[in-house]
């Protein structure tokens, strides 16, 4: 295969991926106009439903525009040889392969940050503000952006350096060693995320003694789930939307409640939400998810190892053979595989969600979970009528209608 043929394939794959995603978005917009299913009829009154439709349209237009902008910028870079041009400038400094790689991806990262920042500002301070969700101040936005960039430099730069070092040390075993290193990092990150990363952005405080903590601990004991770490996070610092999540393993596992969740729900509803999260743990969904994700990541590194040894991928982008240009080519060509893997993982995680809901129902909290899910949807102005294809490809959770039908089924 010639480099010109490969370049055409790269363009076709990149363009097809964009068209497919936009087609799904188009179907989702069309489907949002359908009447609300009977089980969900009490979520929105006429006024709030009109607001939800406006919010969905605003987000849809925003998503269409930003994705189109990103597509055309990338397309211009490919057609005009922008990546080869950048590579030529970097090579003129006669630095090491590691330095070249860090500079190349660093330039792309910060260029992307600069280009997309106006869209982020519009999303937060126009769309989210208009519909009453935003609580981010300009100061918080700037500090968040600086912290995110710093983490990207430290963590991203460290991982890139590690991968380059492994490839230079043992190119024939690169795929296996890199897979092992990245998998170990991901596992460690899962343990340390709440203790190191979250505090950089939010304040976490132990849930104080009282009725809510008593009810959570009582349920945890009944469910055979040892739980000592229950935290409240100041989610209201950035948004009025509510959430809760489970993180960590073993003695470091913890439940984190957004303060907005506590404000909007009854004690029983919060316990029901947490019972769902505990259901994930009891059903070992995290471990099962790893059992699926690890082989997928192994495939990724096997394919990457093959591509890194080839000259043609760099030549297709108008550059001399290099580690970083080959990775860029790989990232574009891997997108169909990535979409397929995401679809398979979403099928699995939707099954997990049903199982976690059933765990709540088995502890007589089905009605409370239905009520909580409806409040969460109403609070975030969720689209209640997504298109089936959008659900199949993109959704990691069943639709609200599907979850309620499952919970109310005898």
N, C-alpha and C positions, 0 to 999 in steps of 0.2 A: 504494500500500500504506500502511495506517495504522501508527502506532507500536505500537498494541496487537497487530496481526497480526504485526509483526516480532518483538515480544517473545515471542509464542507460538512463533514459528519458532526463536528463540534457545533457548527452553526445550526444545523438541523435539530440536534438534541436540545440545545439551549432554547431555540425558538419554539419547538414543540412543547417543552416543559412550560414555558410562559403561556402559550395558547391554551394548554390543558387547564392550568390553574385559573386563567381568566374565564374559561368556559364554565368551570365549576362555580365561580363567583357569580356569573351571569344567571345560572340556574338558581342559585341561592337567593338572589335578589328577586327573581320572578316568583319563587316559591314563598317568599315572605309576605306576598299579597294574599295568600290563601287564608280562608277563615280559620280562626283559632279552634282547635279540637275541643269537644265538649268537656273532657276532664280538666282542661286548663282555662275554662271560660271565666273563672272567678279571679284570675291573676290580675287582669287589667280591666279597669272601667274604660268607658269610651274616651275620656280625656287622656288617661295614662297610655292607652293603646296608641292613640294618635302621636303622643310623645315618643313612644317606643319605635314607631314606624319612622319618624323623623330622625331619631338617633341611628337607627339601622341604615337608613339611606345616607346619612352623613358619613358614617364609617365606611360604607360600601364605596362611595365616591372617593373618599380619602384612600382607601386600599387600592382601588383601581388606578388612581393617579400615581401613587407612590410606586406601585409595582411596575407601571408603564415607564415611569422615569428611570427606575433602576435598570429595567430591561434595555432601554435605548442607550443609556450611558455605557452599559456593558457591551452592547452590540457595536457601538462606535469604537470602543477600545479594541474589540476583536477585528473589525473591518479595517481600521486605520493603523493596526499594528502597535497600539498603545503599550501593550505589555512588553513587546520586543524593544520598543523605544526606551521604556523605563529600565529594562534589563541592561541595555547598552550604556546608559548613564551610570548605573550602579557599577558595572564591570570596569568602567574607566578609572575608578578609584583603586583598582588592583588590590582588593581586600580578599579575605578568606571566604570560602563558600558559606560558612556559618554567618559571617558578617553580611554578606550579600543577601542571604535568605532573610535575616532579621530586618534588614533595611527594606527589602522588597515588600514583605508582608506588613511592615510598619507603615510604609508609605500608603499602601492600599487601605489599611485600617483607618488611618487618620484622614485620608481623602474621603473615605466613606462617611466618617463621622461628620466632617465639614459639610458634605453634600446633603446628608439626611437630617442634620440638625434643624433646619427650618421646618421640615415636615413634622418632627417631634414636637417642636414648639407649637405648631398649629394644632396638632392633635391634642396636646395637653391644655393649652391656654385658650383654645377656641372651641373645639368640639366638646371635650370633657367639661370645660368651664360652662359652656352654653347649657348643657343638660344637667348641671348641678353635681357633677362627680368630682371635679378637681379641687384639691386642697394643696397642691404643690405651689410653693412660692418661687419667684425667680431665684432666690438664694438657694433653696433646696435643689432646684433643677441644676444650677451650676455646680454645686457641691457633688450631687449625684453623678454628673457627667465627669467631673474630675476624678472621682473615686473609681468609676467604671473604667476610665482610660488607664488609670494607674494599675488596677487589677489586671487589665488586659495586657499591659506591658510586662508586669511581673509574672503572672501565670502563663499567659499566652507565649511570651518570649521564652520563659523557662521550658515550656513543653516543646516549642519549636526547636530550641537548642538541644534538648534531649533527643528528639527524633533525628536531627541532623547528625549528632554525635554517634547514635546507634548505627545509622546508615554508613557512616564513614568507618566505624569500627568493624562491622560485620555485615556487608551488603547482602550476602547470600542468605543470612538468617534474619535480615531486617524485619520481615513481616511478623515473625514470631516474637522477637525481642521487643519490638515497638508495641505490638498488641499487648504483651505482658505488662510493659511499663505504663501504658495508658490505662489499662484495666485497673492496675494497682492504684494509680492516681485517682481514678473515678471512685474507687472504693473508699480511699482515704478522705476524699472530698465529701463523701456522704456522711462520714463521721464528724468532720470538722466544720461543715457548712454553718450550722447554727451557732457555733461558738466563735468562729472567726469572721465569716463573711457577713452574716446578718447584722451583727452589732455595728458594722461600718455604716449601715444605712438606717437601721431601726433600733429602737429600744425594746428589749424583752425583759419582762418582770414576772416573777412567779405569781400565779393566780392566788390572790389572798384568800384566807379562810372565810368561809361563808356557805350559804346554801348551794351555790353553783359548784364549788369545789367538793363539798360533801356529796352531792349527787353524782358527780363524775367519779369520785373515788369509790362510792358505793357500787356504781355500775361496773367499774373496772374489776372490782373484787368478785362480783357475781359472774362476770364474763371470764374469770380466770386470767386476767391481764394485769400484771404488776405494773403500775404506773405511778411514779413519784414526781416526774418532771412535767408540770403543767404550766405553760407560760402564756402571757398576754403580750401581743405585739402591737405597737402603735400604728396600725394601718391607716388610721384616720389622719395621720400626718400627710398622706399623699392622696387619699381617695375616700369617698363615702362607701365604696363597694366593700362587701364583707367576704370573709374566707376563713378557713381553718385548714391545717395540714399536720401530718404526722411525719416525723423525721428521725433518723438515727437507728441504731441497732443495739440489742442487748441492754446493758445498764444505762446506755446513753440515749435511749429512745425518749422522745418527748412529743407532747401534743402542744401545738401552738394555735392560740385563738386570736383572731383579729379583734381589737376593741370594738370595731363597728359591728361585728357579729354579736357580741355580748349586748350591745345597745339595742339591737333590732329583734332579738329572739328571746323566747321564754327559756327558762332553765331546761324544761323537758325537750324542747327543740334542739338546744345546744347539745344535750346529752345524746340525742338521736344522731346528730351530725357526727359526734365523736364516736358513737357506736359503729357508724359506717367506716370511719378511719381505723378503728380497732379491728373491724371485720377484715380489712385488707391485711393487717398483721397476722391475725389468727389463721387466715387462709394462705399465708406465706406468699402473698402476691409479689412482694419485693424480690424474693429469691427466685420465684418462677419467671419474673420479668428479666432478671439477670440471666437466667438459663436461656432465654431467647435472644437477649441483646448481645451476649458475649459471642455466640457463633456469627451473628451479623457483623460485629466489629472485626472478627477474625477474617471474614470474607473481604471486608474493606481493606485490611492490611495486606492480604494476599494479593489482591488486584493492584494495590498501590505499589507493592514490591516489584511486580512485573513491569508496571509502567515506568518506574524510576530507572530501570535499566535500559530504556529505549531512548533513542535520539529523536525519533520522529515526532514525539508529542511536543517537545520544545520547538522544533523546526516548524511545526504547524502554526505556532503562534508568533513566528517571525523572530525566533531567538536561538541562540546557541544552546546546546544541551546543558541543563542545570537542574538542580534538585527542586527549586521553588517553581520554575515554570512547568515542570512535569506535574507537580502537585496541583497547580492551577488547572491544567488540562484535565487531570483526573477528576477534580471536583466537579467540573462541568459534565463530563461523560458519565460520572457515577450517579447523577441526579435521577435517572429512571430507576436504577436499582434502589436508591434511597427512598423514592416514592413507594415502590413496591414493598420494601421492608417496613416502612411506616404504616402502610395499609394493613399488613399482616399483624403488626404489633397493636394497631388500633382495634382490630378484630378481637385480639386476646384481651386487651385492657377493658373493652366494653363488656366482655364476659366477666371480668374481675369486678366491674362495677355492680353488675347484677348480683354477684355472690356477696359482695359487701353489703348491698341493700338487703339481701335476704338474711344476712346475719343480724341486722337491725330488726327486721321483722320477726325473727325467731326469738328476740328478746322483748317482744310486744312494744316496739317503738316504731312500727311501720307508719301509723297515722301521724306521729310527730315528725317523722322524717319527710313525709309528703308535705306537711305544712311548712317545714323548714326549706325544702327545695323550692316550693312556690314563692316563699319570701325572698330567697336568694335570687331567683329569676326576676321577680318584680323589682327588686332593689337595683339590679344591674341592667334593667331594660333589655332582657335577653330576647332573641328571636325564637319564637315558639314553633315556627313552621319551616325548619331548614329543609333543603332538598335532600332526598335519599342518597344521591351521589356524593353530596358534600359530607353527609354523615359518614358514609362508607369510607371515603378517602381521608377526611380530616379529623373526624371526631374521635377522641379517646374515651368519651363517655356516651352512653345511649342518650337519645333525646329525652327531654323532661316527660313527654307524653309516654314514652316507652317505659321509663323508670316508674312512673306513677301506676301505669297499668300492671306492671310486675308486682309492685308493692301492695296493690289492692286486690290482686288475684288470690283466691282462696287456696 
